[in-house]
């Protein structure tokens, strides 16, 4: 019998990738990464463009709503012949010239960016008659007699105006420092007010300035800060990405004063007196306003060929030329004409 002998099996060990195969794999992987990154870059750019436009829309809506909140109350307690156009000294010691419900480019407000406008808005919060109360007598400089002294409260802000408007007209914002019984006691007071008028502006008086500075909409509270100074400590940013604020008065220029804004009534000429032909404060019925916001995305190519425009663009264009890259941003323009409800007069005003 033969015995079978099997030859030993020499198995081969595991084989790895060759250098060529590794290099080919790396090239394919790098190509895949490059393609993915290119797709991501394009999609991310589209996302930023879309979100940037949305941010400009949201910023403009919020900023405009804040402005309109103040403008709807502008002139409350101040819209009378004895106060409009006067200078007003505030408790902070700061002074506002040519008092009005809203003043465009007031000399009392620090200027903003080039080719933009500033606004100065003033109003009180009193619940009494906007015509004020007659001052029947005066004891000393700070004690006044009025028909209804109990209508005033401690720390109410008041304005005392003389019977005959002085030239120049200068008023001081005062406050009640003693709860009235039969007479009113003011903190500082003023002489020569018998037969004049005392206006109650309530517990809070709002005198605020708005301007566009450095691409931001900022506000300044004149009751506590000096808004004639551009110091950053005086101004608080309320909206980013605002690059222009433009405004015009809307006036009734007709002889009969029919309380309708006329075609030639849109301009930036600020009245200096209550009655002044066709240019007095009594003829200012509203405000035409434009607010321009910009997206935060700087595009690679030109995406805006012409500057944004509004109804008064021929007279007051929106100029963005100070920024050499302005065409590589997207913009939103918000425009409105707002009636000043404390300045509407049905027909010719007495004395004008």
KADAWO-V72863 format. One record per residue. N is the residue number from 1. RES is the residue in one small letter. PHI is phi in whole degrees, 0 to 359 (NA if undefined). Layout:
n->N res->RES phi->PHI
n->N res->RES phi->PHI
This chain:
n->1 res->x phi->NA
n->2 res->x phi->269
n->3 res->x phi->261
n->4 res->x phi->276
n->5 res->x phi->247
n->6 res->x phi->267
n->7 res->x phi->286
n->8 res->x phi->299
n->9 res->x phi->268
n->10 res->x phi->265
n->11 res->x phi->284
n->12 res->x phi->276
n->13 res->x phi->288
n->14 res->x phi->298
n->15 res->x phi->264
n->16 res->x phi->266
n->17 res->x phi->283
n->18 res->x phi->283
n->19 res->x phi->299
n->20 res->x phi->296
n->21 res->x phi->297
n->22 res->x phi->298
n->23 res->x phi->294
n->24 res->x phi->297
n->25 res->x phi->298
n->26 res->x phi->297
n->27 res->x phi->298
n->28 res->x phi->297
n->29 res->x phi->296
n->30 res->x phi->297
n->31 res->x phi->299
n->32 res->x phi->297
n->33 res->x phi->297
n->34 res->x phi->298
n->35 res->x phi->296
n->36 res->x phi->298
n->37 res->x phi->294
n->38 res->x phi->295
n->39 res->x phi->298
n->40 res->x phi->296
n->41 res->x phi->298
n->42 res->x phi->295
n->43 res->x phi->293
n->44 res->x phi->293
n->45 res->x phi->297
n->46 res->x phi->295
n->47 res->x phi->296
n->48 res->x phi->294
n->49 res->x phi->297
n->50 res->x phi->294
n->51 res->x phi->292
n->52 res->x phi->296
n->53 res->x phi->296
n->54 res->x phi->294
n->55 res->x phi->296
n->56 res->x phi->297
n->57 res->x phi->295
n->58 res->x phi->293
n->59 res->x phi->301
n->60 res->x phi->297
n->61 res->x phi->295
n->62 res->x phi->292
n->63 res->x phi->297
n->64 res->x phi->294
n->65 res->x phi->297
n->66 res->x phi->292
n->67 res->x phi->296
n->68 res->x phi->295
n->69 res->x phi->301
n->70 res->x phi->288
n->71 res->x phi->295
n->72 res->x phi->292
n->73 res->x phi->256
n->74 res->x phi->306
n->75 res->x phi->90
n->76 res->x phi->300
n->77 res->x phi->81
n->78 res->x phi->240
n->79 res->x phi->274
n->80 res->x phi->229
n->81 res->x phi->296
n->82 res->x phi->279
n->83 res->x phi->240
n->84 res->x phi->295
n->85 res->x phi->88
n->86 res->x phi->275
n->87 res->x phi->276
n->88 res->x phi->227
n->89 res->x phi->268
n->90 res->x phi->267
n->91 res->x phi->302
n->92 res->x phi->289
n->93 res->x phi->96
n->94 res->x phi->282
n->95 res->x phi->235
n->96 res->x phi->247
n->97 res->x phi->268
n->98 res->x phi->52
n->99 res->x phi->297
n->100 res->x phi->205
n->101 res->x phi->303
n->102 res->x phi->213
n->103 res->x phi->243
n->104 res->x phi->272
n->105 res->x phi->53
n->106 res->x phi->296
n->107 res->x phi->293
n->108 res->x phi->271
n->109 res->x phi->239
n->110 res->x phi->298
n->111 res->x phi->291
n->112 res->x phi->254
n->113 res->x phi->297
n->114 res->x phi->301
n->115 res->x phi->62
n->116 res->x phi->234
n->117 res->x phi->251
n->118 res->x phi->245
n->119 res->x phi->232
n->120 res->x phi->238
n->121 res->x phi->247
n->122 res->x phi->223
n->123 res->x phi->194
n->124 res->x phi->254
n->125 res->x phi->231
n->126 res->x phi->289
n->127 res->x phi->260
n->128 res->x phi->278
n->129 res->x phi->294
n->130 res->x phi->293
n->131 res->x phi->277
n->132 res->x phi->75
n->133 res->x phi->238
n->134 res->x phi->290
n->135 res->x phi->273
n->136 res->x phi->279
n->137 res->x phi->192
n->138 res->x phi->216
n->139 res->x phi->247
n->140 res->x phi->74
n->141 res->x phi->268
n->142 res->x phi->234
n->143 res->x phi->239
n->144 res->x phi->243
n->145 res->x phi->256
n->146 res->x phi->227
n->147 res->x phi->301
n->148 res->x phi->227
n->149 res->x phi->294
n->150 res->x phi->288
n->151 res->x phi->283
n->152 res->x phi->256
n->153 res->x phi->240
n->154 res->x phi->301
n->155 res->x phi->74
n->156 res->x phi->297
n->157 res->x phi->277
n->158 res->x phi->224
n->159 res->x phi->235
n->160 res->x phi->255
n->161 res->x phi->242
n->162 res->x phi->291
n->163 res->x phi->300
n->164 res->x phi->252
n->165 res->x phi->294
n->166 res->x phi->278
n->167 res->x phi->233
n->168 res->x phi->285
n->169 res->x phi->270
n->170 res->x phi->228
n->171 res->x phi->241
n->172 res->x phi->233
n->173 res->x phi->280
n->174 res->x phi->242
n->175 res->x phi->214
n->176 res->x phi->285
n->177 res->x phi->251
n->178 res->x phi->224
n->179 res->x phi->301
n->180 res->x phi->290
n->181 res->x phi->243
n->182 res->x phi->252
n->183 res->x phi->224
n->184 res->x phi->258
n->185 res->x phi->246
n->186 res->x phi->260
n->187 res->x phi->295
n->188 res->x phi->244
n->189 res->x phi->79
n->190 res->x phi->202
n->191 res->x phi->269
n->192 res->x phi->69
n->193 res->x phi->256
n->194 res->x phi->300
n->195 res->x phi->71
n->196 res->x phi->277
n->197 res->x phi->231
n->198 res->x phi->248
n->199 res->x phi->256
n->200 res->x phi->263
n->201 res->x phi->259
n->202 res->x phi->82
n->203 res->x phi->284
n->204 res->x phi->228
n->205 res->x phi->245
n->206 res->x phi->251
n->207 res->x phi->231
n->208 res->x phi->231
n->209 res->x phi->249
n->210 res->x phi->231
n->211 res->x phi->204
n->212 res->x phi->256
n->213 res->x phi->221
n->214 res->x phi->62
n->215 res->x phi->75
n->216 res->x phi->228
n->217 res->x phi->271
n->218 res->x phi->237
n->219 res->x phi->230
n->220 res->x phi->224
n->221 res->x phi->268
n->222 res->x phi->290
n->223 res->x phi->288
n->224 res->x phi->233
n->225 res->x phi->239
n->226 res->x phi->266
n->227 res->x phi->282
n->228 res->x phi->280
n->229 res->x phi->259
n->230 res->x phi->271
n->231 res->x phi->304
n->232 res->x phi->300
n->233 res->x phi->293
n->234 res->x phi->271
n->235 res->x phi->240
n->236 res->x phi->244
n->237 res->x phi->285
n->238 res->x phi->245
n->239 res->x phi->201
n->240 res->x phi->269
n->241 res->x phi->75
n->242 res->x phi->263
n->243 res->x phi->249
n->244 res->x phi->202
n->245 res->x phi->225
n->246 res->x phi->233
n->247 res->x phi->210
n->248 res->x phi->219
n->249 res->x phi->285
n->250 res->x phi->247
n->251 res->x phi->240
n->252 res->x phi->266
n->253 res->x phi->258
n->254 res->x phi->288
n->255 res->x phi->295
n->256 res->x phi->277
n->257 res->x phi->52
n->258 res->x phi->268
n->259 res->x phi->62
n->260 res->x phi->237
n->261 res->x phi->291
n->262 res->x phi->271
n->263 res->x phi->301
n->264 res->x phi->267
n->265 res->x phi->267
n->266 res->x phi->265
n->267 res->x phi->198
n->268 res->x phi->252
n->269 res->x phi->284
n->270 res->x phi->277
n->271 res->x phi->297
n->272 res->x phi->243
n->273 res->x phi->210
n->274 res->x phi->292
n->275 res->x phi->246
n->276 res->x phi->204
n->277 res->x phi->57
n->278 res->x phi->259
n->279 res->x phi->233
n->280 res->x phi->277
n->281 res->x phi->300
n->282 res->x phi->297
n->283 res->x phi->261
n->284 res->x phi->277
n->285 res->x phi->255
n->286 res->x phi->192
n->287 res->x phi->217
n->288 res->x phi->261
n->289 res->x phi->226
n->290 res->x phi->226
n->291 res->x phi->233
n->292 res->x phi->243
n->293 res->x phi->244
n->294 res->x phi->231
n->295 res->x phi->290
n->296 res->x phi->273
n->297 res->x phi->267
n->298 res->x phi->276
n->299 res->x phi->282
n->300 res->x phi->289
n->301 res->x phi->244
n->302 res->x phi->290
n->303 res->x phi->241
n->304 res->x phi->231
n->305 res->x phi->274
n->306 res->x phi->227
n->307 res->x phi->296
n->308 res->x phi->303
n->309 res->x phi->230
n->310 res->x phi->219
n->311 res->x phi->301
n->312 res->x phi->257
n->313 res->x phi->298
n->314 res->x phi->294
n->315 res->x phi->270
n->316 res->x phi->228
n->317 res->x phi->292
n->318 res->x phi->270
n->319 res->x phi->259
n->320 res->x phi->249
n->321 res->x phi->294
n->322 res->x phi->293
n->323 res->x phi->253
n->324 res->x phi->294
n->325 res->x phi->257
n->326 res->x phi->299
n->327 res->x phi->286
n->328 res->x phi->263
n->329 res->x phi->241
n->330 res->x phi->254
n->331 res->x phi->231
n->332 res->x phi->228
n->333 res->x phi->249
n->334 res->x phi->246
n->335 res->x phi->227
n->336 res->x phi->205
n->337 res->x phi->242
n->338 res->x phi->249
n->339 res->x phi->287
n->340 res->x phi->271
n->341 res->x phi->293
n->342 res->x phi->270
n->343 res->x phi->234
n->344 res->x phi->270
n->345 res->x phi->232
n->346 res->x phi->278
n->347 res->x phi->98
n->348 res->x phi->296
n->349 res->x phi->281
n->350 res->x phi->303
n->351 res->x phi->95
n->352 res->x phi->251
